[in-house]
Each structure stands twice: as C-alpha cells, then as structure tokens.
Amino acid sequence: MTTITKTPEEARNQIVSMVRDFVRREVEPAAADHDANDTVPYELIDQMKELGLFGINVPEEYGGMGLDYTTFAMIFEEISKGYMALTGALGTHHILTYVLTHYGNQEQRDRFLPRLATGQIRGGLALTEPGGGSDVGALETRAVKDGEEYVVNGSKMFITNAESGDAFCLLARTNPDASLKHRGLSAFVIEKDGSPGFKVGRHLDKLGYRGLDTCELFFEDFRIPAENLIGGEENVGFGQVMSGLETGRINVGARAVGVAQAALDASMRYIQQRETFGVPISQHQAIQLKIADMATKIQAARLLVYDAATKKDSGERIDLESGMAKLFASEICGEVSMEAMRIHGGYGYTKDFPVERYYRDAPLMIIGEGTNEIMRLVIARQLLRRPEYQL
Ligand SMILES: Cc1cc2nc3c(=O)[nH]c(=O)nc-3n(C[C@H](O)[C@H](O)[C@H](O)COP(=O)(O)OP(=O)(O)OC[C@H]3O[C@@H](n4cnc5c(N)ncnc54)[C@H](O)[C@@H]3O)c2cc1C
C-alpha cells in the first residue's frame, strides 16, 4: 500500500475546509437563535470537540493537533464568519493550553493537556477584576501559601466560559511587597471542584457576543493544591500569561477578519439584488467605493494577523505584531460592519439580515484581550525600545 504524506499546505487546506463545511452546515443555521436567546450552543461545542478543535495548539503527544498559528488563525476566521461568539468557547481555552504547554511542568502537562485537547474539560482565563482589566499588574486577588495548598481570595470579572468551562488559568498575587507590581503575580491552573469557595456569579447580559457565558467569579478561602502553580515557580505568572495573550490577540484579530469578511460577503449579495433608480445598487459608484475600501481593509488586516501568527510560530515574543494585528483588524471590523449596515439601508437595522449581529459583535474585538488604547501603548512601547530609535 502506498502511503500518501500530506504537505503542511495540504494538511492546512484540509482542516480549514473541514471547518468551513461545519460552519456552513451546522453553525450558520443555528447562530441567529443562540444570539437572540443568549443560549450556550452546546450542540455546536460538542461537534467542535469531535472535530478536534479544542486541541488545535496542543502538541500531538498530548492528543492535540499541534497546528501552526496561521492555521489556528484561519480556523478562528472561518468560525467567526458563521457565528463569532462560538469562537469564545475556543479562545481563552487555547490560552490555558498554551500556558500549560510552554510553562507547565511535566506533571501538569500530563494531568491537564490530554483532557483539554479533547474538550473533555474546557478552559478559560481568569485575569480581569472588577477593579480593572487594563492595569493587570494592579490585580488584587490573593493566593497565600498554606502548607501544600494555596488559599485564594478575591474576584474576577468578565470571565468567558465561566459557567460552562471547567478549568481556568488564574492570575493571582503571591507577593504583595514586590517592588514592581507585576512581579508579584503567579499563574495557577484551577478546576471547578464544587467547593463553596469557588462561585460563579451573574451571567452578564451583553450587547453582542451572545450565546457565550461571560460572568463574574468569586473566591472565598478557595484552596488549591500547590502543584497547580504553573511551572512550580512563584511570581513569574505575568510573563507567562502575557505570552499566552499573544495567541489571544491572534485569535481576536482573526475573529475580526472573519466578521468583517461576513459583512462584506452579505453586502456583495445584497448590492446585486437591491435596486434603486432602476438599477442594482452595485451600479452606483458610491456603493462601489465602499466595497472596494471594505475588501482592501479586510485583506490588510488578514495579512497582519498572518504575519503575527508566522512570527509566533518561530517562538519569538510578538507583542508588537500581535498588538498591531488585533488593533487594526478590530478597528476595521467596526468600520466594515457599519458600512455593511449602511449598504443594507433600513433592512440592515433589522434582525432580518445578519449584518445587524455583525455590527453588535464587532466592538467585542476592540475591547477583548486588551483594549485598543492598551494595544497602542504596547505598540509604542515596543517601538521606543528598538535599537534603531535609540538616540
Ligand atoms: C465580553 C467580554 C469577554 C471577556 N472575557 C474575558 C475573559 O475571559 N477573561 C478575562 O480575564 N477578561 C475578559 N474580558 C475583560 C477584558 O479583557 C477587559 O474588559 C479589558 O481588558 C478592559 O478592562 P476594563 O473593562 O476593566 O476597562 P478599564 O481597564 O477600566 O479601562 C476603561 C477605559 O480606559 C482606557 N484605559 C485604561 N488605561 C488606559 C491607559 N493607560 N491609557 C489610555 N487609556 C486607558 C481603556 O482602554 C478603556 O477605554 C472580557 C470582556 C468582555 C467585554
């Protein structure tokens, strides 16, 4: 028997096309209902488990697919074309798998990655607090060592997958006296264990990104085994989580490209059907200018996302590239989804067409994984450090 080995390009095309089929067949028909009723799409999540999508950045030895970050971005783009909120089940899950893969010790990788890769347990990221999300270094949740355990007290805000997820990457303060605030933070992997010390708070009623649970978390003398300290080292959690957030910024950039592309695709269909002044509106030059700008911005955003993804694969820190990709892609997604609504006229303002949902979903990408104001600060800081700009 001849064995046909796929090139990386063929393997990528195969998985992206499998995801595209799943989105057309299963996701697109279900999206509007989940969005309207704000119900978690468990049936779609189960199908994503079967497709292996909870293990896309998990190494094969732990049961994942070990895909490169460009393929990772393409998968997020495809799903977002059908229903952006569904990618929320995968986004922070993959930050947890990234942090465990790169910073966890062998015992932690063995204990968590195989279950995360299949989706048997679903992950999330518990970083933001009610007191603020941008100033991560200032977070106040405390983890105090007590024998072979840590005792956690504090609360987290806006945690995606809080109700439906099982395990979280928690960033908590272990050294309140650190001279630099962010050097007193440690990352833990925590699991819901039914104990009263770990409570999930209210399900937030959101503008968009509906169907995915975003909630508060409360910790009251919540005890976690000391072996859940990621990598077994205290006070290095900030860097571990920030490195994981780069993958988050690739995924958020890719989601923005997906939503913007869906908005353009819907507009392309509409302008060839809708007539005014005796011709399809596609014949009006003002409409043509809009679609040309929309398509150009989307392609530029896509290339920035791929550029960040390619550099992430090389193992470099990509604060600059992932910041640029997330900033640009999410800003153009806001612009393109607004233009799509305008192109649809009054109908764009109704729930009869999906552009209304794209318009409500777009701002999440501007805020999530660090706001775009913070992205600009990250980019500027990186530029100022460059040798070529030193005076
Ligand atoms: C739907 C949703 C899902 C989310 N999921 C998660 C999750 O799973 N896990 C998680 O940990 N977090 C999550 N977040 C939180 C998100 O990352 C934060 O909302 C975000 O980082 C901003 O924090 P904040 O809301 O506290 O705003 P703040 O930090 O209070 O900022 C308020 C405003 O001030 C601006 N600002 C702040 N500092 C500066 C500065 N130095 N210079 C200029 N402008 C500044 C900000 O850009 C913003 O416009 C989610 C948020 C949403 C809305």
The ligand as a Gaussian input file, in Angstrom:
#p B3LYP/6-31G(d) Opt

LIG

0 1
 C      -17.495000      40.024000      26.530000
 C      -16.200000      40.090000      27.252000
 C      -15.492000      38.927000      27.497000
 C      -14.295000      38.979000      28.240000
 N      -13.650000      37.800000      28.546000
 C      -12.600000      37.843000      29.413000
 C      -12.009000      36.627000      29.906000
 O      -12.395000      35.529000      29.516000
 N      -11.010000      36.704000      30.823000
 C      -10.546000      37.903000      31.289000
 O       -9.648000      37.902000      32.121000
 N      -11.083000      39.080000      30.832000
 C      -12.090000      39.075000      29.923000
 N      -12.651000      40.256000      29.474000
 C      -12.177000      41.507000      30.053000
 C      -11.465000      42.426000      29.076000
 O      -10.182000      41.911000      28.774000
 C      -11.428000      43.804000      29.754000
 O      -12.758000      44.301000      29.721000
 C      -10.489000      44.760000      29.089000
 O       -9.149000      44.360000      29.272000
 C      -10.656000      46.189000      29.642000
 O      -10.679000      46.208000      31.035000
 P      -11.842000      47.031000      31.790000
 O      -13.132000      46.612000      31.192000
 O      -11.671000      46.846000      33.236000
 O      -11.589000      48.548000      31.378000
 P      -10.592000      49.571000      32.124000
 O       -9.267000      48.937000      32.288000
 O      -11.289000      50.115000      33.303000
 O      -10.483000      50.716000      31.011000
 C      -11.522000      51.683000      30.805000
 C      -11.126000      52.568000      29.633000
 O       -9.900000      53.267000      29.909000
 C       -8.948000      53.002000      28.898000
 N       -7.625000      52.972000      29.521000
 C       -7.240000      52.263000      30.612000
 N       -5.947000      52.515000      30.894000
 C       -5.505000      53.368000      29.941000
 C       -4.244000      53.992000      29.666000
 N       -3.164000      53.753000      30.428000
 N       -4.154000      54.837000      28.612000
 C       -5.224000      55.059000      27.824000
 N       -6.429000      54.513000      28.032000
 C       -6.574000      53.662000      29.064000
 C       -9.354000      51.645000      28.318000
 O       -8.832000      51.478000      27.008000
 C      -10.872000      51.783000      28.343000
 O      -11.268000      52.546000      27.239000
 C      -13.797000      40.222000      28.699000
 C      -14.508000      41.398000      28.399000
 C      -15.690000      41.339000      27.701000
 C      -16.448000      42.612000      27.437000

